[in-house]
Amino acid sequence: MMRAVIDTNVLLVANGQHTDVSESCVIACVNRLQAMQNAGVTVIDDSYRILGEYQHKTSLNPPKGVGDVFLKWLLRQTGNPLRVEQISLTELADNEFAEFPDATLEPAFDAPDRKFAAVAHAHPDKPVIWQAVDCKWLDWWAALQTKGVHVEFLCPLDTCQFYRKKFPNKPLPALPD
């Protein structure tokens, strides 16, 4: 069964809210969200930090894109454990979680992104994190993987292109296999 923690940028790309991405990236995000709606389990935190971020960055009334439609579906499914699994997180300080997989990596990690890694790590099955185009995850995925948390880049070419633009003096990190 498909099970994933979904970074907000997947919804935004599927909505067409990220102007610099390729058409193939938009299609990849749309296809994944629709597949999740059809037959997957979305993993979120039980304090609705992830849902709150989704709601803050998308449009529900009226839903304008595939990411909005996915969120509307997800909100209706939150009480259905066959479609949504909710994980408890222990917040030690703002955006700092006891369940974060790697204490040495946490300070380098974007604070709003920590909840995705913490939820994946706290889940007994360690579901994959779907990442669209946040290129900073290229610096983090390998350390997360050593802790059992896997990141899947839905748009690897776009992500690498953004990384080169954002960090022109750094070598491009490898992608996960």
BAFI-3210 file (N, C-alpha, C; in Angstrom, 3 decimals, decimal comma, padded with zeros to 6 digits):
// residues 177
n [1|2|3|4|5|6|7|8|9|10|11|12|13|14|15|16|17|18|19|20|21|22|23|24|25|26|27|28|29|30|31|32|33|34|35|36|37|38|39|40|41|42|43|44|45|46|47|48|49|50|51|52|53|54|55|56|57|58|59|60|61|62|63|64|65|66|67|68|69|70|71|72|73|74|75|76|77|78|79|80|81|82|83|84|85|86|87|88|89|90|91|92|93|94|95|96|97|98|99|100|101|102|103|104|105|106|107|108|109|110|111|112|113|114|115|116|117|118|119|120|121|122|123|124|125|126|127|128|129|130|131|132|133|134|135|136|137|138|139|140|141|142|143|144|145|146|147|148|149|150|151|152|153|154|155|156|157|158|159|160|161|162|163|164|165|166|167|168|169|170|171|172|173|174|175|176|177]
n.u [000,837|000,462|001,975|002,585|004,290|003,552|005,130|004,327|004,946|004,410|001,635|001,415|002,857|001,283|-000,958|-000,184|001,053|003,716|005,830|008,227|008,587|008,878|006,621|006,429|007,033|004,838|002,870|003,788|003,423|000,642|-000,265|000,671|-000,729|-003,359|-003,243|-002,784|-005,204|-006,868|-005,950|-004,224|-002,469|-002,278|000,043|-000,021|000,490|-001,006|-001,741|-002,403|-000,518|000,663|-001,632|-002,569|-000,558|-000,864|-003,455|-003,019|-001,503|-002,886|-005,964|-009,200|-011,836|-013,186|-011,884|-009,025|-007,077|-005,418|-003,997|-005,478|-007,939|-007,089|-006,425|-008,958|-010,235|-008,569|-009,084|-011,696|-011,221|-009,794|-010,663|-010,686|-009,004|-008,108|-007,301|-005,980|-003,346|-002,586|-000,027|001,472|003,375|006,045|006,474|009,194|010,168|009,370|008,745|010,570|011,173|010,883|010,823|012,273|014,519|017,369|019,409|021,711|021,383|019,105|019,372|020,273|018,202|015,333|013,067|010,126|009,975|010,697|008,674|007,714|009,797|009,930|007,393|007,483|009,593|008,604|006,529|005,647|006,178|007,856|007,158|007,742|008,880|007,357|008,727|008,661|010,019|011,770|014,861|016,712|016,380|017,995|020,411|019,824|018,638|020,308|021,410|019,019|018,178|019,985|018,858|016,622|014,619|013,177|013,440|011,613|012,159|010,023|010,352|013,108|014,897|014,085|014,484|017,274|018,075|017,084|018,668|021,268|020,984|020,376|022,518|025,178|027,926|028,305|028,860|026,665|024,546|024,225|021,400|018,853|018,859]
n.v [-001,196|002,227|004,731|007,831|010,773|014,016|016,715|020,173|021,570|019,839|019,917|022,613|022,786|021,060|022,613|024,569|026,739|027,277|028,891|028,435|025,762|022,733|021,453|018,707|018,226|019,371|017,619|015,209|015,694|016,143|013,600|011,949|012,942|012,420|009,641|009,028|009,863|007,986|005,458|005,478|006,050|008,833|010,361|012,260|014,716|014,529|016,906|018,607|020,235|019,896|019,813|022,380|023,993|023,271|024,333|027,033|027,750|027,142|027,158|026,745|027,502|028,832|025,516|025,653|024,218|021,003|020,381|021,788|020,431|017,933|018,542|019,232|016,751|015,316|016,562|015,709|013,059|012,739|011,436|008,814|005,998|004,244|005,750|008,008|008,450|009,414|010,871|011,283|014,013|015,224|018,328|020,134|022,685|025,619|024,307|022,245|018,903|015,960|013,642|014,095|012,843|013,152|014,686|016,210|017,137|018,671|021,554|022,624|022,249|023,523|025,168|025,025|022,686|020,580|019,138|017,310|015,431|014,533|013,356|011,268|009,794|009,098|007,389|003,952|002,481|004,073|005,930|007,114|010,434|012,678|014,894|017,837|020,250|021,525|022,412|022,334|019,988|018,216|018,403|017,177|014,626|012,311|012,083|011,783|009,355|007,555|007,286|005,894|007,262|008,030|010,033|010,977|012,391|013,962|015,492|015,384|016,581|019,275|019,962|019,711|021,681|023,992|023,872|024,275|026,917|028,246|027,635|028,300|027,915|025,511|021,988|019,838|017,808|014,198|012,326|010,341|006,748]
n.w [000,000|-000,790|001,080|002,556|003,766|002,991|001,624|001,749|-000,592|-002,679|-003,018|-003,714|-006,132|-007,688|-007,813|-009,533|-008,419|-008,295|-010,139|-011,602|-012,267|-014,234|-016,748|-016,643|-013,980|-012,651|-013,598|-012,486|-009,727|-009,636|-010,518|-008,430|-006,167|-006,945|-007,162|-004,497|-003,369|-004,557|-003,662|-001,428|001,743|003,669|005,772|008,647|011,285|014,563|015,690|013,761|012,482|009,972|008,293|008,866|007,739|005,054|004,630|005,039|002,845|000,564|-001,394|-000,406|-000,815|-003,547|-004,328|-006,344|-007,677|-008,247|-005,922|-003,996|-004,189|-003,353|-000,675|000,331|000,096|001,859|004,316|004,709|005,123|007,484|009,808|009,056|009,463|007,529|005,430|006,355|008,527|011,757|013,596|016,740|017,910|019,918|020,917|021,698|021,676|019,766|016,646|017,147|017,673|019,651|018,243|015,948|013,549|013,681|015,780|015,354|012,802|012,936|013,653|011,208|009,542|007,878|009,935|009,592|008,072|009,645|010,901|009,005|008,672|011,312|011,706|009,813|010,891|013,406|012,849|012,840|010,481|009,024|006,737|003,380|002,536|000,446|-001,786|-003,635|-005,003|-003,202|-002,836|-000,752|000,618|-000,708|000,563|002,933|002,745|002,764|005,371|006,762|005,706|006,829|009,269|008,785|007,486|004,482|001,547|-001,237|-004,260|-006,278|-008,496|-009,702|-011,622|-011,765|-009,078|-008,803|-010,600|-009,315|-007,036|-008,050|-008,893|-006,489|-004,808|-006,079|-005,687|-004,495|-004,701|-006,507|-004,656|-004,493|-005,696|-004,066|-004,586]
ca.u [000,000|001,175|001,859|003,584|004,198|003,613|005,553|003,373|005,259|003,785|000,310|001,570|003,239|000,094|-001,884|000,366|001,450|005,166|005,933|009,454|008,747|008,564|005,296|006,529|006,999|003,436|002,170|004,221|002,769|-000,795|-000,477|000,883|-001,840|-004,548|-003,035|-002,965|-006,650|-007,494|-005,580|-003,103|-002,617|-001,506|000,459|000,067|000,591|-002,341|-002,029|-002,766|000,508|000,800|-002,878|-002,614|000,326|-001,542|-004,587|-002,488|-000,848|-003,731|-007,273|-010,259|-013,142|-013,344|-010,606|-008,624|-006,168|-005,396|-003,551|-006,631|-008,898|-006,504|-006,577|-010,374|-010,434|-007,824|-009,820|-012,865|-010,758|-008,925|-011,154|-010,684|-007,646|-007,706|-006,808|-005,137|-002,781|-002,154|001,095|001,721|004,720|006,346|007,129|010,044|010,193|008,713|009,293|011,590|010,419|011,627|010,825|013,115|015,415|018,807|019,590|022,792|020,866|017,954|019,630|020,468|016,941|014,335|012,151|008,797|010,066|011,058|007,516|007,590|010,787|009,564|006,234|007,952|010,448|007,801|005,617|006,314|006,592|008,754|006,742|008,562|008,456|007,321|009,279|008,562|011,135|012,543|016,200|017,496|016,269|019,130|021,462|019,348|018,066|021,241|021,446|017,721|018,114|020,734|017,961|015,462|013,624|013,505|012,851|011,460|012,072|009,095|010,826|014,554|015,581|013,752|015,121|018,703|018,197|016,909|019,827|022,397|020,698|020,390|023,844|026,051|029,304|028,338|028,634|025,310|024,521|023,632|019,989|018,693|018,659]
ca.v [000,000|003,495|005,511|008,901|012,104|014,839|018,100|021,156|022,025|018,937|020,488|023,909|022,518|020,499|023,737|025,560|027,903|027,404|029,314|028,053|024,315|022,178|020,837|017,314|018,260|019,575|016,369|014,206|016,004|015,889|012,158|011,367|013,318|011,686|008,240|008,957|009,937|006,753|004,198|005,610|006,502|010,035|010,401|013,633|014,766|014,596|018,277|019,321|021,190|019,726|020,292|023,839|024,577|023,095|025,269|028,397|028,026|026,746|027,798|025,731|028,035|027,477|024,891|026,097|023,282|019,619|020,396|022,225|019,327|016,906|018,979|019,113|015,315|014,915|017,060|014,834|011,703|012,716|010,474|007,485|005,456|003,512|006,721|009,007|008,031|010,583|010,554|012,268|014,575|015,912|019,585|020,560|024,140|025,909|023,545|021,286|017,719|014,830|012,577|014,425|011,689|013,379|015,921|017,035|017,728|019,547|023,006|023,007|021,969|024,597|024,903|024,534|021,376|019,548|018,290|016,231|014,410|013,987|012,479|010,055|009,030|008,608|006,351|002,634|001,993|005,068|006,217|008,015|011,839|013,161|016,227|018,283|021,052|022,234|021,884|022,152|018,576|017,492|018,389|016,511|013,288|011,226|011,956|011,224|007,957|006,742|007,106|005,142|008,148|008,165|011,163|010,735|013,630|013,733|016,302|015,476|017,520|020,628|020,165|019,934|022,993|025,010|023,799|024,950|028,353|028,761|027,402|028,152|027,564|024,205|020,866|019,277|016,513|013,070|012,027|008,958|005,753]
ca.w [000,000|-000,853|002,318|002,472|004,358|001,776|001,841|001,225|-001,950|-003,658|-003,272|-004,393|-007,528|-008,349|-008,002|-010,455|-007,629|-008,359|-011,543|-012,298|-012,434|-015,552|-016,888|-016,189|-012,517|-012,279|-013,892|-011,492|-008,453|-009,843|-010,568|-007,100|-005,272|-007,375|-006,783|-003,042|-003,135|-005,030|-003,008|-000,511|003,123|003,935|007,168|009,166|012,745|015,164|016,123|012,526|012,036|008,520|007,669|009,011|006,727|003,765|004,539|004,985|001,560|-000,564|-001,442|-000,334|-001,226|-004,079|-004,675|-007,678|-008,331|-007,778|-004,527|-003,194|-004,201|-002,488|000,708|000,685|000,295|003,056|005,489|004,884|005,460|008,672|010,785|008,454|009,600|006,333|004,439|007,015|009,803|012,518|014,474|017,808|018,021|021,172|020,560|022,808|021,505|018,497|015,524|017,576|018,052|020,208|017,228|014,793|013,457|013,826|016,553|014,787|011,558|013,207|013,540|009,801|008,860|007,953|011,047|009,186|007,429|010,631|011,244|008,023|009,034|012,625|011,513|009,123|011,812|014,530|012,357|012,927|009,163|008,406|005,354|002,576|002,436|-000,942|-001,913|-005,033|-005,526|-002,176|-003,115|000,467|001,008|-001,294|001,581|004,143|002,579|003,090|006,835|007,171|005,294|007,797|010,419|008,336|006,867|003,062|000,824|-002,668|-005,021|-007,386|-009,627|-009,463|-012,515|-011,310|-007,778|-009,047|-011,249|-008,269|-006,143|-008,728|-008,886|-005,113|-004,221|-007,252|-005,330|-003,842|-005,617|-006,465|-003,950|-005,200|-005,410|-003,589|-005,656]
c.u [000,873|000,899|002,942|003,232|004,428|003,990|004,561|003,666|004,721|002,396|000,426|001,953|002,035|-000,948|-001,421|000,800|002,963|005,519|007,129|009,607|008,347|007,151|005,325|006,509|005,569|002,656|002,521|003,511|001,262|-001,068|-000,324|-000,278|-003,108|-004,435|-003,240|-004,456|-007,326|-007,179|-004,485|-003,493|-001,698|-001,207|000,670|000,286|-000,801|-002,685|-002,306|-001,776|000,627|-000,457|-002,991|-001,743|-000,296|-002,630|-004,109|-001,974|-001,674|-005,067|-008,360|-011,597|-012,994|-011,976|-010,263|-007,772|-006,218|-004,939|-004,671|-007,659|-008,392|-006,697|-008,023|-010,733|-009,798|-008,556|-011,049|-012,459|-010,015|-009,383|-011,148|-009,272|-007,186|-007,095|-005,852|-004,654|-002,209|-001,139|001,271|003,177|004,851|007,123|007,873|010,170|009,537|009,439|010,497|010,871|011,325|011,782|011,676|014,254|016,882|019,054|020,697|022,345|019,808|018,256|019,789|019,180|016,021|013,317|010,776|008,820|010,325|009,899|007,359|008,547|010,424|008,389|006,677|008,756|009,640|006,862|006,327|006,817|007,521|008,361|007,680|007,997|008,493|007,744|009,181|009,838|011,902|013,959|017,045|017,443|017,377|020,288|021,087|019,004|019,009|021,326|020,139|017,663|018,882|019,904|016,667|014,367|014,048|012,751|012,783|011,257|011,210|009,547|012,338|015,274|015,335|014,485|016,604|018,943|018,057|018,112|021,010|022,226|020,876|021,776|024,882|027,477|029,424|028,178|027,217|025,352|023,899|022,149|019,907|018,468|017,201]
c.v [001,249|004,287|006,589|010,078|013,040|016,275|019,032|021,537|021,087|019,473|021,783|023,723|021,977|021,575|024,714|026,828|028,113|027,659|028,745|026,563|023,874|021,596|019,393|017,226|018,447|018,273|015,293|014,435|015,743|014,387|011,514|011,692|012,557|010,204|008,057|008,989|008,613|005,543|004,305|005,991|007,700|010,079|011,860|013,566|014,984|015,973|019,198|020,415|021,126|020,234|021,812|024,540|024,446|024,165|026,704|028,752|027,655|027,475|026,730|026,213|029,110|026,854|025,227|025,070|021,903|019,534|020,804|021,097|018,204|017,287|018,845|017,652|014,866|015,357|016,194|013,447|011,619|011,720|009,041|006,900|004,607|004,440|007,758|008,436|009,257|010,159|011,672|012,715|015,266|017,168|020,113|022,079|024,373|025,188|022,671|020,093|016,619|013,733|012,904|013,401|011,929|014,726|016,808|017,732|018,804|021,041|023,485|022,913|023,174|024,242|024,395|023,149|020,246|018,605|017,122|015,086|013,746|013,011|011,171|009,169|008,407|007,471|004,992|002,104|002,948|005,364|007,218|009,440|012,204|014,612|016,641|019,008|021,851|021,678|021,692|020,709|017,732|017,401|017,522|015,042|012,180|010,998|011,365|009,725|007,058|006,478|006,393|005,971|008,407|009,339|010,766|012,073|013,367|014,444|016,470|016,484|018,961|020,937|020,458|021,302|024,119|025,040|024,547|026,472|028,959|028,679|027,228|027,701|026,221|023,110|020,313|017,936|015,426|012,961|010,621|008,009|005,457]
c.w [000,000|000,429|002,258|003,377|003,175|002,125|001,139|-000,218|-003,027|-004,024|-004,072|-005,858|-008,298|-008,625|-009,075|-009,734|-007,620|-009,816|-012,291|-012,546|-013,841|-015,557|-016,397|-014,661|-012,025|-012,464|-012,863|-010,157|-008,533|-009,793|-009,198|-006,167|-005,647|-007,030|-005,283|-002,705|-003,496|-004,162|-001,962|000,901|003,317|005,429|007,567|010,677|013,329|015,744|014,935|012,135|010,508|007,815|007,743|007,987|005,347|003,593|004,377|003,585|000,341|-000,483|-001,435|-000,869|-002,283|-004,315|-006,125|-008,410|-007,700|-006,325|-003,589|-003,075|-003,297|-001,016|001,167|000,954|001,615|004,326|005,767|005,390|006,794|009,733|010,286|008,503|008,417|005,281|005,031|008,341|010,496|013,574|015,503|017,775|019,375|020,825|021,785|022,853|020,145|017,351|015,888|018,183|018,584|019,161|015,994|014,727|013,802|014,506|015,975|013,499|011,836|013,092|012,091|008,998|008,963|009,022|010,589|008,541|008,428|010,936|010,268|008,366|010,359|012,502|010,852|010,078|012,951|014,126|012,389|011,585|008,420|006,952|004,678|002,663|000,957|-000,954|-003,376|-005,449|-004,468|-002,200|-001,856|000,963|000,383|-000,303|002,787|003,968|003,027|004,600|007,351|006,862|006,260|009,053|010,021|007,689|005,424|002,441|-000,638|-003,357|-006,253|-008,655|-009,539|-010,358|-012,093|-009,996|-007,943|-009,686|-010,216|-007,327|-006,760|-008,715|-007,494|-004,480|-005,327|-006,914|-004,622|-004,884|-005,428|-005,730|-004,825|-004,825|-004,827|-004,758|-005,864]
res [m|m|r|a|v|i|d|t|n|v|l|l|v|a|n|g|q|h|t|d|v|s|e|s|c|v|i|a|c|v|n|r|l|q|a|m|q|n|a|g|v|t|v|i|d|d|s|y|r|i|l|g|e|y|q|h|k|t|s|l|n|p|p|k|g|v|g|d|v|f|l|k|w|l|l|r|q|t|g|n|p|l|r|v|e|q|i|s|l|t|e|l|a|d|n|e|f|a|e|f|p|d|a|t|l|e|p|a|f|d|a|p|d|r|k|f|a|a|v|a|h|a|h|p|d|k|p|v|i|w|q|a|v|d|c|k|w|l|d|w|w|a|a|l|q|t|k|g|v|h|v|e|f|l|c|p|l|d|t|c|q|f|y|r|k|k|f|p|n|k|p|l|p|a|l|p|d]
***
